[in-house]
Amino acid sequence: MKRFALIGNPAAGSLSPRLFEAAYGGRYAYDLLEGPCFQDLWQRFLDGYAGVNVTAPFKQEAFRTVDRLSETARLCGAVNLAVKTEEGIAGYNTDVDGVVLAVRETGLPVSDALVVGCGGAGRAAAVAALQLGCRVTLANRTPERASELAGMLGCGWVPFGTLATLSPDLVVYTVPGPVQGFPDFPEAVILEANYRAPVLAGRGRAYISGLRWLLYQAVAGYAIFTRENPDTDAMFRIFC
């Protein structure tokens, strides 16, 4: 039986084992590998697993360690999924797929995206918005970071104080807490990364919980792992 796992620190409490069991009816094993040393966890992957999901704080280390990168992983500068192939270890970033699929699920057209926050989730969201064909504007508490990422991705950026001048039809909010004076953007599709303590729930033309992002990145990743489509209905029922 092929075995898969999640590596991270912490990893305990992750929903990934439940999602993976639902996705394939328990036909594949899925473990949590937790610890402070990336190299130790990576060696456990090499010794006993066909693929691993990678969570904080190891996505950048995985990016530097894999043998080859998908284009989205290269643009994100981070790997959240690694799988053994005949050509070595391949690295992917399915956080991008999660945003794309969650937004498309609404059926609403989007063309002008505001991405709030320029950490790992924000960078993946920006890459996803570009894949959706949007004009992308970044905003971050540290303007220098927004400027740097905008230059790398070829998009725009604005200071937080000017957000009210924008009229996006897609907002992806990835900062961990509230931003003082954050505009309502009533005509926008709003996707909020933090599903445990959301601050924008109920706002916008349509609101997408970060759970949908989580689910869809898992759907995309599991298909890469197994080359089989997961049972998405069973996965989604976990949160119903």
Secondary structure, 3 states (H helix, E strand, C coil): CCEEEEEECCCCCCCHHHHHHHHHCCCCEEEEEECCCHHHHHHHHHHHCCEEEECCCCHHHHHHHCCEECHHHHHHCCCCEEEEECCEEEEECCHHHHHHHHHHHCCCCCCEEEEECCCHHHHHHHHHHHHCCCEEEEECCCHHHHHHHHHHHCCEECCHHHHHHCCCCEEEECCCCCCCCCCCCCCCEEEECCCCCCCCCCCCCEEECHHHHHHHHHHHHHHHHHCCCCCHHHHHHCCC
